[in-house]
Amino acid sequence: MLRRDPIFIADGGHNPQGVSVAAESLKAHFPDRKITFLIGIMADKDIPHMIEQIGPIAESFVTVTPNNPRAMQAEELAKLLQEHGLNAVSCRSVQEGVSKALEQSGSNGIVCALGSLYLLGDVRSILGV
């Protein structure tokens, strides 16, 4: 947990198995609460299966492009999430994405950043932790 108000969690899940564990943990710790996901993923990952794991517990998605040449572009990821019937917006930078996710979650919400270890490093720097 990187922050408490609102709750901001960073999870290292970056493949279907890791995202599945993250989803189960979030459901166990925050039952009946929807999550705003700040998400950036490498394009070569099994993204459809990752979406299947976290889609049911998501309030919304804020997509960003991690600082890596293998990263899926934020706009493309948002479109893919929308094609799965999920609420998603893309941001031009991780800084903008953090701000948007915090705004969307509200003071009583939960934000979970996941999908790439590259993303988590940037998020930690932005939040100063």
N, C-alpha and C positions, 0 to 999 in steps of 0.2 A: 504494500500500500504506500503510495507516494504522497497522498493528501487525504484529509478527513472531511473537508467541507468545501465542495462535495467530495465524496469518496472517489479517489482516483487510483486505480490499480494498474500496474504494469505486469503483463504476463508474457513469458517467453515462448508461448505456443506459436509455432511457425509451420506446422504440418498438421494433417488431419488428426493424428493421435494426440498431439499436444493441445490442439484446439478443443478436442473432445474432453480432455482432462480439465482444461480451463472452464469449459461450459458446465461440467458437472460440479466443479468447485464453486462456481458462481451461483448455481442453483441451490447448492447446499447452504452456502453462507448468506445468500440474499433471496430466499424464497419469495415468490410473488412480486418480485421487483424486476422491472425491465432495465436493461443496460444500454447506455450509449457507448458504442464501440468506436474507438479511434483505431483505424486499421490501415496497414500498408503491407503488401505481400509481394514476394518475388514471383515473377510471371511463370516460372517453371514449377511452381507448387500445385498441388491438387486443390485448387481453389473451390470448385463446386462442392467437394466433400467438406471443406472447411466451413462454407456457408451453411450447409445442412446442419452442422453442429451448433452454430451460434445464432442462426436466424431465429429460431423459436424463442430465444430469451432476449432478443434485441428490441429496444425501443427505436433506435436509429443507428445509422452508420455515418461516420465522418471519415472519408478516405483521403489518404496522403500518399505521396510517392517517396519511399525510403531512399536514402542517399546510397544507391547501388545501381550499377548498370543493368542488373538482372531484374530490377523492380518493375512491377506492373504500374503503368501510369494511373494516377488517382482517378482521372476521368473515366478510364476504361473499367476500373474496379467498381466505381459507383454505378456505371451503366449495367454491369453484370449483376450487382446486388439488386438493382431496380427490376431487372428482368426476372428475378426470383421473387418479386412482389414486396421487396423490402425498401424502407425509407433510407435513402442514401444521398449525401451531398459530397462533392469533392472540394478539396482545398489546394491552393497553390504551394503551400509550404507546411512543414510540420508545426511551426509556430502558429500559423493561422488555424490549422487543424485542432491543436490543443485548445485554443480560444473558442473555436466553434463547438467542440465537444463539451467544454465546460458550460457554455451558454445553453446548449440544447439540454443538458442534463438537469440544470437548475440546482438550487442549493440543497435539495434533498435527494438528488439523483446519484447515479453511479456511472463513472466512466471507466472503461477498461481498454487500455492500449495493448494491442497484440498483432501478431502476424509476421513480425520481423525483429530480430535482435538489433538491426541497424536503427529501426524506428525507436526502440526503447532507449537507446543511448541518447538520441536527440531529445526525446521526451524528458528524460531525467535532467538533462542540461537546461532545458526550457523551464522546468519547474524548480530548478535550483536544488536538486537532491542527488 
